Amino acid sequence: MEFTIVATEAPTAADRDGILAPLIAYNDRLAGPSGFKLLALLLRDQAGKTIGGLWARSVYDWMYVELLAVPDVLRRQGVGSDLMRCAEAAARERGCVGLWVDTYGFQAPDFYVRLGFEMFGTLDDHPRGSGRYFFRKRLDAA
């Protein structure tokens, strides 16, 4: 088989699908179907515009919270905690073992600790002078 390697900073959805399809097929052969399922918890203003929320996916019995954003005017009012509790409830309904999330040192590591998450990994100097932290919360232990 002949091929070329092409670097691009503007890949298409078809490019992503071309990478994802053989990966899914390989993983399905080795581990069975992943049970991939998205979850979006949207914060909307009075006009119906999404102004923040939570974006997650469950794959192979764990839910990964990829994005959590609360607008400044709603911070420190329990909105982030409410979103995480809703995600945890959804993970339980889906039969997940737990949830995991990553955050930067300048964002909210202490927030996740207060919610019962434990750190399981770090990536130093990401960004330089700070770090990226990986947290998990097992649902069977909660």
C-alpha positions as CSV (number, residue, x, y, z in Angstrom):
1,M,0.0,0.0,0.0
2,E,1.3,3.4,-0.9
3,F,0.6,6.5,1.2
4,T,1.8,10.0,2.0
5,I,1.9,11.9,5.2
6,V,0.2,15.3,5.0
7,A,0.3,17.8,7.8
8,T,-2.6,20.2,8.1
9,E,-3.8,22.8,10.6
10,A,-7.3,22.8,8.9
11,P,-8.5,19.1,8.8
12,T,-12.0,18.4,7.7
13,A,-14.7,16.3,9.4
14,A,-14.0,13.6,6.8
15,D,-10.3,13.7,7.8
16,R,-11.2,13.0,11.4
17,D,-13.6,10.3,10.4
18,G,-10.8,8.7,8.3
19,I,-8.7,8.5,11.4
20,L,-11.5,7.5,13.8
21,A,-13.0,4.7,11.7
22,P,-10.0,2.3,11.7
23,L,-9.4,3.1,15.4
24,I,-13.0,2.2,16.4
25,A,-12.8,-1.0,14.3
26,Y,-9.6,-2.0,16.0
27,N,-10.8,-1.2,19.5
28,D,-14.1,-3.0,18.9
29,R,-12.2,-6.1,17.8
30,L,-10.1,-6.1,21.0
31,A,-12.4,-4.7,23.6
32,G,-16.0,-4.8,22.2
33,P,-18.2,-1.8,21.5
34,S,-17.2,1.3,23.6
35,G,-20.8,2.4,24.3
36,F,-19.8,5.9,23.2
37,K,-22.5,8.4,24.2
38,L,-22.4,12.2,24.4
39,L,-23.8,14.4,27.1
40,A,-24.3,18.2,26.9
41,L,-25.7,20.2,29.8
42,L,-26.3,23.6,28.5
43,L,-26.6,26.9,30.3
44,R,-28.9,29.2,28.3
45,D,-29.7,32.8,28.8
46,Q,-33.2,34.3,28.4
47,A,-32.8,34.6,24.6
48,G,-32.0,30.8,24.4
49,K,-28.3,31.4,23.6
50,T,-25.9,28.8,25.1
51,I,-23.6,30.8,27.5
52,G,-21.8,27.8,29.2
53,G,-22.3,24.4,30.4
54,L,-20.8,20.9,30.4
55,W,-19.7,18.7,27.5
56,A,-18.9,15.0,28.3
57,R,-18.8,11.6,26.8
58,S,-19.1,8.1,28.2
59,V,-16.8,5.5,26.6
60,Y,-15.8,2.1,28.0
61,D,-17.6,2.5,31.3
62,W,-16.2,5.9,32.2
63,M,-17.5,9.4,31.6
64,Y,-15.0,12.0,30.5
65,V,-15.9,15.6,31.3
66,E,-14.2,17.4,28.4
67,L,-15.5,20.9,28.9
68,L,-17.0,22.8,31.9
69,A,-17.6,26.5,31.6
70,V,-19.6,28.8,33.9
71,P,-19.9,32.5,32.9
72,D,-18.3,34.9,35.3
73,V,-21.6,36.3,36.4
74,L,-22.8,32.8,37.6
75,R,-19.6,31.8,39.3
76,R,-19.5,31.0,43.0
77,Q,-23.2,30.3,43.0
78,G,-23.0,26.5,42.9
79,V,-23.7,26.3,39.1
80,G,-20.5,24.3,38.4
81,S,-21.2,21.9,41.2
82,D,-24.8,21.5,39.9
83,L,-23.5,20.7,36.4
84,M,-21.1,18.1,37.8
85,R,-23.8,16.5,39.9
86,C,-26.0,16.2,36.8
87,A,-23.1,14.6,34.9
88,E,-22.5,12.2,37.8
89,A,-26.2,11.3,37.8
90,A,-26.0,10.7,34.1
91,A,-22.9,8.5,34.5
92,R,-24.6,6.5,37.1
93,E,-27.7,6.0,34.8
94,R,-25.3,4.8,32.1
95,G,-23.7,2.3,34.5
96,C,-20.3,4.0,34.4
97,V,-17.6,3.1,36.8
98,G,-16.7,6.7,37.3
99,L,-16.0,10.1,35.9
100,W,-12.7,11.8,35.0
101,V,-11.7,15.3,34.1
102,D,-8.6,17.3,33.4
103,T,-7.9,20.9,34.4
104,Y,-5.1,23.4,34.4
105,G,-3.5,24.7,37.6
106,F,-4.9,28.2,36.9
107,Q,-8.4,26.9,36.5
108,A,-10.1,24.7,39.2
109,P,-8.1,21.8,40.7
110,D,-9.5,22.5,44.2
111,F,-13.1,22.6,42.8
112,Y,-12.8,18.9,41.8
113,V,-11.2,17.9,45.1
114,R,-14.2,19.5,46.9
115,L,-16.5,17.4,44.7
116,G,-14.7,14.1,45.8
117,F,-12.4,13.7,42.9
118,E,-8.8,12.4,43.4
119,M,-5.8,13.4,41.3
120,F,-4.3,10.5,39.3
121,G,-1.9,12.3,37.1
122,T,-0.1,15.5,36.3
123,L,1.6,17.1,33.3
124,D,4.1,19.7,34.4
125,D,4.8,22.9,32.5
126,H,1.5,22.7,30.6
127,P,1.4,25.6,30.2
128,R,5.0,26.5,31.2
129,G,5.1,27.5,34.9
130,S,1.8,25.8,35.6
131,G,0.4,22.3,35.1
132,R,-2.4,20.1,33.9
133,Y,-4.1,17.9,36.4
134,F,-6.1,14.7,35.9
135,F,-8.8,13.8,38.4
136,R,-11.2,10.8,38.7
137,K,-14.1,9.9,40.9
138,R,-15.2,6.3,41.1
139,L,-18.9,6.0,41.5
140,D,-18.8,2.7,43.4
141,A,-16.8,4.4,46.1
142,A,-18.9,7.6,46.2
